[in-house]
Amino acid sequence: MSGLRRFWIGYAILVASYIAGSIGMGFGPAVESHFFPVRVDQIVDRIERAPGNAMCWDWSGRKVRPLASDNLDLFIRVNGGEKAVGAAYAADTGDLWKPSSAPGLGPVRKRYCTRLPPSVRTADEVLVEWTAWYPSGTGLWRFSTDLPDIFSPGMDPPAGQR
């Protein structure tokens, strides 16, 4: 086999490897989050406005993989307006969401809260969208898991405060 022919075979293998790797990195996170989820059967209930302009909710589900989320994206939307960045914290301890507090496998039920922007009134509708990010089992990428949206309808203020 001539040196030029070996070069082109090696080049073809390199290009094929690059294409396969790009496809894997592009579709890998979506495939992993769809076919190998970390959490299933998720429900949000007992949504309440709390003192100090906070909103709290119970989040439950079943954890089926032993991964700890390394990040949480939480966005607050008031009356359908622009998204504002927020943070979730455990209602019982006040600790922010963090990987070290990840629950074990099996059923999970936990109460979380977030602070609402100071301008939010009780009459305002509030939607909280949150997404947990996990490192893959292979360590090659991160994938997201959308958690159930949290919606608090606006409450009419008392007649004397309108």
C-alpha positions in Angstrom: 0.0 0.0 0.0 1.4 3.4 -1.0 2.0 6.2 1.5 -0.5 8.4 -0.2 -3.3 5.7 0.0 -2.6 5.2 3.7 -2.8 9.0 4.2 -6.3 9.2 2.6 -7.6 6.2 4.5 -6.4 7.7 7.7 -7.9 11.1 6.7 -11.3 9.3 6.0 -11.2 7.6 9.4 -10.4 10.9 11.1 -13.3 12.7 9.3 -15.7 9.9 10.1 -14.7 9.9 13.8 -15.1 13.7 13.9 -18.6 13.5 12.3 -19.6 10.6 14.7 -18.3 12.5 17.7 -20.2 15.7 16.7 -23.4 13.8 16.2 -22.9 12.1 19.6 -22.2 15.3 21.4 -25.2 17.0 19.7 -27.8 14.3 20.3 -26.3 12.6 23.4 -27.9 14.9 26.0 -31.3 14.7 24.4 -31.2 11.0 24.1 -30.0 10.6 27.7 -32.6 12.9 29.2 -35.4 11.2 27.3 -34.5 7.5 27.6 -32.6 7.6 30.9 -34.3 10.3 33.1 -33.1 11.1 36.6 -36.6 12.0 37.9 -40.0 10.7 36.9 -43.6 11.2 38.0 -43.0 14.8 39.1 -45.8 16.8 40.7 -45.9 20.3 42.2 -48.7 21.1 44.7 -49.5 23.2 47.8 -48.4 26.4 46.0 -48.6 29.3 48.5 -47.5 32.8 48.9 -45.5 33.2 52.1 -44.6 36.1 54.2 -41.5 38.1 53.1 -42.6 38.1 49.4 -41.8 34.5 49.0 -43.6 31.7 47.1 -43.4 28.1 48.4 -44.4 24.8 46.9 -44.2 21.0 47.5 -42.3 19.1 44.8 -42.6 15.4 44.7 -41.5 12.6 42.3 -39.4 9.5 42.0 -35.6 9.6 41.6 -34.5 6.7 39.4 -30.8 7.5 38.8 -28.2 8.3 41.4 -27.1 11.6 39.9 -27.0 15.0 41.7 -27.9 18.1 39.8 -25.0 20.5 39.5 -27.1 23.5 38.6 -30.6 24.8 38.7 -32.1 27.5 36.4 -35.1 29.2 38.0 -37.0 32.0 36.3 -39.8 34.0 37.6 -42.4 35.6 35.3 -44.9 38.1 36.7 -48.1 38.7 34.9 -46.7 37.2 31.7 -43.9 39.7 31.6 -40.1 39.4 31.3 -38.3 36.5 33.0 -36.4 37.4 36.2 -33.7 35.0 37.6 -34.5 33.5 41.0 -33.1 30.9 43.4 -34.8 27.9 45.1 -34.2 27.2 48.7 -35.4 24.5 51.1 -38.3 25.8 53.1 -37.3 23.9 56.3 -33.6 24.9 56.4 -33.3 27.9 54.1 -30.4 26.2 52.3 -30.1 27.0 48.6 -30.5 24.2 46.0 -27.1 22.4 45.8 -25.7 19.1 44.7 -24.8 18.0 48.3 -28.5 18.1 49.3 -29.5 15.7 46.5 -32.0 13.1 47.7 -31.3 9.4 47.3 -33.1 7.0 45.0 -36.8 6.4 45.4 -39.8 8.7 46.2 -39.0 12.3 47.1 -41.1 15.0 48.6 -39.6 18.3 49.5 -40.8 21.9 50.1 -39.0 24.7 48.3 -39.4 28.4 48.2 -38.2 31.4 46.2 -38.1 35.1 46.9 -40.2 37.1 44.5 -39.1 40.5 43.2 -40.0 43.3 45.6 -42.5 44.8 43.1 -44.7 41.7 43.1 -48.1 42.2 44.8 -50.5 39.5 45.9 -52.8 40.4 43.0 -50.1 39.5 40.5 -49.9 36.1 38.7 -46.6 34.4 39.1 -45.1 31.6 37.0 -41.9 29.9 38.1 -40.1 27.8 35.5 -37.2 25.7 36.7 -34.8 23.3 35.1 -32.3 21.0 36.8 -28.9 20.2 35.1 -27.1 16.9 35.5 -23.7 15.6 34.5 -24.0 12.6 32.2 -23.1 9.1 33.4 -20.2 9.2 30.9 -19.0 12.7 31.9 -19.0 13.9 28.3 -21.9 16.3 28.6 -24.6 17.8 30.8 -28.3 17.3 30.2 -31.4 19.1 31.5 -34.6 17.9 33.2 -37.5 20.3 33.1 -39.3 20.4 36.4 -43.0 21.1 36.6 -44.0 24.8 36.3 -45.2 26.5 39.4 -48.2 28.8 38.9 -49.7 31.1 41.5 -52.8 33.0 40.3 -53.2 36.5 41.5 -55.4 37.0 44.5 -57.9 39.9 44.5 -56.9 42.3 47.3 -59.5 43.2 49.9 -62.1 45.8 48.8 -60.4 48.6 50.8 -57.0 48.1 49.2 -57.9 48.3 45.4 
